[in-house]
Amino acid sequence: MKPLTLYVSNDVYASYQEMAERSGVKAAALIRTAMDFFLQEKLIKKQNLDDFVPFDSGKLLQDYKDSDFREEMLDDRY
């Protein structure tokens, strides 16, 4: 393993120390586990359609079924 110097707030480190005492492991082990989890779940995890959250763009302003609007948007390619 590679030694690492990491600066965190006192509150964050205190939280890790408390969790470490309760679980019987060292705080460094918990921090390594958290770093591994973040790397796998947030940075490496491949996105799939199940993870997709649709964007709400608000109410429909004009219906695409309207032939005049469709012709204007697609130049009669529809």
URFENTA-V698536 format. One line per field, one symbol per residue. phi: phi as a letter, one per 40 degrees, with the letter a starting at -180 (. if undefined). psi: psi as a letter, one per 30 degrees, with the letter a starting at -180 (. if undefined). burial: I if it has 16 or more other ideal C-beta (glycine too) atoms within 10 Angstrom, else O. A space follows every 50 residues. Layout:
phi=???
psi=???
burial=???
This chain:
phi=.ccbcbbbcccccccccccccccgbccccccccccccccccbbbdccbcc ccbccccgcccacccccccccccbfgcc
psi=lkkkkkklleeeeeeeeeeeeefglleeeeeeeeeeeeeeeeefkkklff fkjlkjgalkekkffjeeeeeeeghgf.
burial=OOOOOOOOOOOOOOOIOOOIOOOOOOIOOIIOOOOOOOOOOOOOOOOOOO OOOOOOOOOOOOOOOOOOOOOOOOOOOO
